[in-house]
Amino acid sequence: MNKVLKKYYMMNKSPKTKTFLSYEKLLYVKFQEKIKEDEILTKSFNELGIFDDFSYKLVYFYEDNATHIFLAKFDDILKDYSFIIPEPLIFIAYVKKYRIKGKNLFLVYKEKYVILVEYQDDRFQFCQTIPLIKLDLNFKEKLKISYENVIEIDGINFTCDQNMNLYKDLLDINVDFKLNLSSNKKFKLKECLSFKFLIALISGSFIAFLIILFVLIKNYFIQKEIVKMEILISEQKQSFNFIKEKEKQRDKISQEYDEILQKINTLKIFYNDTVCYKHLYNFIKVLNLHNIFIESLEIEKNKFVIEISRDYEFYDDYKKYNFILKNKEIYDDKVKLFFEINL
């Protein structure tokens, strides 16, 4: 027989080691199949209508062949806690503590809406919100028919004279909460950069500046030379078509034509290298502007990959130089950024 269990608790601040992030600061999406890791970011952003916004941290887990994804803005994630649990997942501890079996529903009351959190035994199924105005007696009766237990959590009217602290008690239970939204460790200079590497980076930036200055000047004359060569080759092609019936003259012009093409290709290759140096200079310039120390730097054609110890608000500066952030990876307290030049 279905039961409606009501419990009202006060939510005090959790210990510094573990806390939760309230539903108001979360985005949630569920896919009914297991999404490949390299597709989760794109599909989640498309589903939630997030466009070109890398201010979110994304965490996910698989349960019963489904993919559950939570997102939170980095600014909303507390820095003082080593373990931060999305609010809907706290009730894993409740289910295990009270050994509740079957299909159960938690109703978490907020000011203007109610969060519906469904569990099958101790397995999280989904969460969603409905306006408070829709949660009438008829609706509750339907819920009691559909679920073994309906547990109501008053997230608004917590009173100070109550002895129990539900959320704190649940956080203290040693269970697998599936996800951790905790921010990365604080940046420590001596863990990622030596003084010699710092000097090398500064020296490299200065040398790169001198190289870029040289190649830009050289590039100007190369471009003029390319224009002259292209005009010359056009004239040679016309001459070639005009005297093609004369074997000796045709062979001579053909040879000159091939030599000019080779010279143009050589000049274009050098021009492309100068453009690459220019992009390198602009890339390092933004890093120096924000006093950023990098763990690693990889360059392949028009792709630049860096690894840093934390995230920075420097994406707009990179856009000024046509650098587009294609991907961001966060792992082992590191942030790996994948930029590409928009040629």
C-alpha positions in Angstrom: 0.0 0.0 0.0 1.4 3.4 -1.0 2.3 5.8 1.7 3.1 9.6 1.8 6.0 10.2 4.1 6.5 13.8 5.2 9.7 15.0 6.8 10.7 18.6 7.5 14.3 19.4 8.3 16.6 22.4 8.5 19.5 22.6 6.2 22.6 23.9 7.9 26.0 24.4 6.3 27.8 21.1 5.7 31.4 20.3 6.7 34.1 21.8 4.6 34.8 18.4 3.0 31.4 17.7 1.6 28.3 19.7 0.6 25.6 19.9 -2.1 24.7 22.2 -4.9 21.0 23.2 -4.9 18.8 22.4 -7.9 18.4 26.1 -8.7 22.0 26.3 -9.8 21.9 23.1 -11.8 21.0 22.1 -15.3 20.0 18.4 -15.9 19.4 16.3 -19.0 18.9 12.6 -19.5 19.4 10.5 -22.6 17.8 7.1 -22.7 20.9 5.5 -24.2 24.6 5.5 -23.3 26.2 8.5 -25.1 29.8 8.3 -26.2 32.1 10.4 -24.1 33.2 12.6 -27.1 29.5 13.4 -27.9 28.2 14.2 -24.4 29.2 17.9 -24.5 27.8 18.6 -27.9 24.5 16.8 -27.4 24.0 18.2 -23.9 24.5 21.8 -25.1 22.1 21.2 -28.0 19.5 19.7 -25.8 19.7 22.5 -23.2 20.0 25.3 -25.8 23.5 26.4 -24.7 25.5 28.0 -27.5 29.3 28.5 -27.5 29.4 28.9 -23.7 32.3 27.3 -21.8 31.4 28.7 -18.4 29.8 25.4 -17.4 31.3 22.4 -15.7 29.8 19.1 -16.9 29.6 15.8 -15.0 27.8 12.7 -15.9 27.2 9.0 -15.1 25.6 5.9 -16.6 22.7 4.1 -14.9 20.5 1.3 -16.4 21.8 2.0 -19.9 20.9 5.7 -19.6 23.1 8.8 -19.5 22.5 11.3 -16.7 24.2 14.7 -17.1 24.4 17.7 -14.7 25.9 21.1 -15.5 26.7 24.0 -13.2 28.4 27.3 -13.8 31.9 27.4 -12.5 31.0 30.6 -10.5 28.3 28.7 -8.6 30.7 25.9 -7.5 32.1 26.6 -4.0 35.9 26.5 -3.8 36.1 25.5 -0.1 34.7 21.9 -0.5 36.4 18.9 -1.8 33.1 17.1 -2.6 30.0 18.8 -4.0 27.0 16.6 -4.8 24.1 17.7 -7.1 21.0 18.0 -4.8 18.9 15.3 -6.6 21.6 12.7 -5.9 21.7 13.3 -2.1 18.7 11.0 -1.8 20.8 7.9 -2.7 21.8 8.0 0.9 18.2 8.4 2.1 17.1 5.3 0.1 20.0 3.2 1.5 19.7 4.5 5.0 16.0 3.6 5.3 16.4 0.6 3.0 13.5 1.7 0.8 12.8 -0.6 -2.1 10.8 -0.3 -5.3 9.8 2.8 -7.2 9.9 5.9 -5.0 9.5 9.6 -5.5 11.0 12.6 -3.6 9.1 15.9 -3.7 11.4 18.8 -2.8 9.5 22.0 -2.3 11.0 25.3 -3.4 9.4 28.7 -3.4 7.7 28.5 -6.8 8.0 24.9 -7.9 8.5 21.3 -6.7 11.3 19.1 -7.8 10.3 15.5 -8.6 13.2 13.1 -8.0 12.5 9.4 -8.9 14.5 6.4 -7.7 14.1 2.7 -8.5 15.5 1.0 -5.4 18.8 3.0 -4.9 19.2 3.8 -8.6 18.5 7.4 -9.7 16.0 7.6 -12.6 15.4 11.3 -13.4 14.4 14.6 -11.9 12.1 17.4 -13.1 10.2 20.4 -11.8 6.5 21.3 -11.8 4.9 24.6 -10.7 3.5 24.5 -7.1 0.0 25.4 -8.4 -0.2 22.0 -10.2 0.6 20.0 -7.1 -3.0 19.7 -5.8 -4.6 16.7 -4.0 -5.6 15.0 -7.2 -2.1 15.1 -8.5 -0.7 13.7 -5.2 -3.3 10.9 -5.3 -2.1 9.9 -8.7 1.5 9.9 -7.4 0.6 7.6 -4.6 -0.8 5.2 -7.1 2.3 5.2 -9.2 4.9 5.0 -6.5 5.6 2.8 -3.5 6.5 5.8 -1.4 6.3 9.6 -1.9 8.7 11.4 0.4 8.1 15.1 0.8 11.0 17.4 1.7 10.2 20.9 2.7 13.1 23.0 1.3 11.5 26.3 2.4 10.0 26.1 5.9 12.9 24.5 7.8 12.5 25.5 11.5 15.5 26.1 13.8 13.9 24.1 16.7 14.0 20.8 14.9 16.6 18.3 16.0 17.1 16.5 12.7 19.2 18.0 9.9 18.3 15.8 6.9 20.8 17.0 4.3 23.7 17.0 6.7 22.9 13.5 7.9 22.6 12.2 4.4 25.9 13.8 3.4 27.6 12.1 6.3 26.5 8.7 5.1 29.3 6.8 3.3 27.7 5.9 0.0 28.6 6.4 -3.7 26.9 9.7 -4.7 27.8 9.1 -8.4 29.1 12.6 -9.1 31.4 15.3 -7.7 31.1 18.9 -8.9 34.0 20.1 -6.8 36.2 22.7 -8.4 39.9 22.0 -9.3 42.6 22.5 -6.7 44.0 25.9 -6.4 46.8 26.9 -8.7 50.3 26.4 -7.2 53.2 28.0 -9.2 56.0 25.7 -8.0 54.0 22.6 -8.9 53.7 23.5 -12.6 56.5 25.9 -13.5 60.2 26.2 -12.6 62.0 29.5 -12.6 64.1 28.4 -15.5 61.0 27.5 -17.5 59.6 31.0 -16.7 62.8 32.7 -17.9 62.7 30.5 -21.0 59.1 31.4 -21.7 59.8 35.2 -21.4 62.9 34.9 -23.6 61.0 32.8 -26.1 58.3 35.5 -26.3 60.9 38.2 -27.0 62.6 36.1 -29.6 59.3 35.3 -31.2 58.5 39.0 -31.3 61.8 39.7 -33.2 61.1 36.8 -35.6 57.6 38.0 -36.3 58.9 41.5 -36.9 61.4 40.2 -39.4 59.0 37.9 -41.2 56.3 40.5 -41.5 58.7 42.8 -43.3 60.0 40.0 -45.4 56.4 38.9 -46.1 55.5 42.3 -47.6 58.2 41.9 -50.2 57.4 38.3 -50.8 53.8 39.1 -51.5 54.9 41.7 -54.1 57.2 39.2 -55.6 54.4 36.6 -55.8 52.1 39.1 -57.7 54.9 39.8 -60.1 55.5 36.1 -60.6 51.8 35.5 -61.2 51.7 38.2 -63.8 54.8 36.8 -65.4 53.4 33.2 -65.5 50.2 34.5 -67.1 52.2 36.2 -69.8 54.2 33.0 -70.3 51.1 30.9 -70.7 49.9 33.2 -73.4 53.2 33.0 -75.2 53.2 29.3 -74.8 49.8 29.0 -76.5 50.9 31.3 -79.2 54.1 29.5 -80.3 53.1 25.9 -79.3 53.6 24.7 -82.9 57.2 25.6 -82.8 58.8 22.7 -81.0 62.1 24.3 -79.8 60.5 27.5 -78.6 57.8 25.6 -76.9 60.3 23.4 -74.9 62.2 26.5 -73.8 59.1 28.3 -72.6 57.8 25.1 -70.9 61.0 24.9 -69.0 60.8 28.5 -67.9 57.2 27.9 -66.9 58.1 25.0 -64.6 60.9 27.0 -63.0 58.6 29.9 -62.3 56.0 27.6 -60.8 58.6 26.0 -58.5 59.7 29.4 -57.4 56.1 30.5 -56.6 55.5 27.3 -54.6 58.7 27.9 -52.7 57.7 31.5 -51.9 54.2 30.4 -50.9 55.6 27.8 -48.5 57.7 30.5 -46.9 54.7 32.8 -46.7 52.7 30.2 -44.9 55.5 29.7 -42.4 55.5 33.5 -41.7 51.7 33.4 -41.1 52.3 30.5 -38.6 54.9 32.6 -36.7 52.4 35.4 -36.6 49.7 33.2 -35.0 52.3 31.9 -32.5 53.2 35.4 -31.5 49.5 36.4 -31.0 48.8 33.2 -29.0 51.8 33.8 -26.6 50.8 37.5 -26.4 47.4 36.6 -24.8 49.0 34.2 -22.4 51.4 37.0 -21.3 48.6 39.5 -21.1 46.9 37.3 -18.4 50.1 36.2 -16.7 49.2 32.6 -17.5 51.8 29.8 -17.0 51.2 26.7 -19.2 51.9 23.1 -18.5 52.3 22.2 -22.1 51.9 23.6 -25.6 51.2 21.6 -28.8 51.0 23.2 -32.3 49.9 21.4 -35.5 49.2 23.5 -38.6 46.4 25.8 -37.4 45.7 24.0 -34.2 47.0 25.1 -30.7 46.6 22.9 -27.6 47.6 24.1 -24.1 47.3 22.6 -20.7 46.9 24.9 -17.7 46.2 24.4 -14.0 42.9 26.4 -13.9 40.5 28.2 -16.2 40.9 31.9 -17.2 38.6 34.5 -18.7 40.7 35.0 -21.8 38.5 33.6 -24.5 37.4 37.1 -25.8 41.0 38.1 -26.2 41.7 35.0 -28.3 38.7 35.7 -30.5 40.3 39.0 -31.4 43.1 37.1 -33.1 40.7 34.6 -34.8 41.4 31.8 -32.3 38.3 29.6 -31.8 38.0 27.4 -28.7 36.9 24.0 -30.1 37.0 21.9 -26.9 37.8 22.0 -23.3 38.8 19.0 -21.1 39.0 18.9 -17.4 40.8 16.0 -15.7 43.3 15.4 -12.9 43.0 19.0 -11.7 44.1 20.2 -15.1 42.3 22.2 -17.9 43.2 21.3 -21.5 42.1 23.8 -24.2 41.9 23.1 -27.9 42.1 26.3 -30.1 41.9 26.5 -33.8 42.8 29.4 -36.1 39.8 30.6 -38.2 41.6 31.1 -41.5 
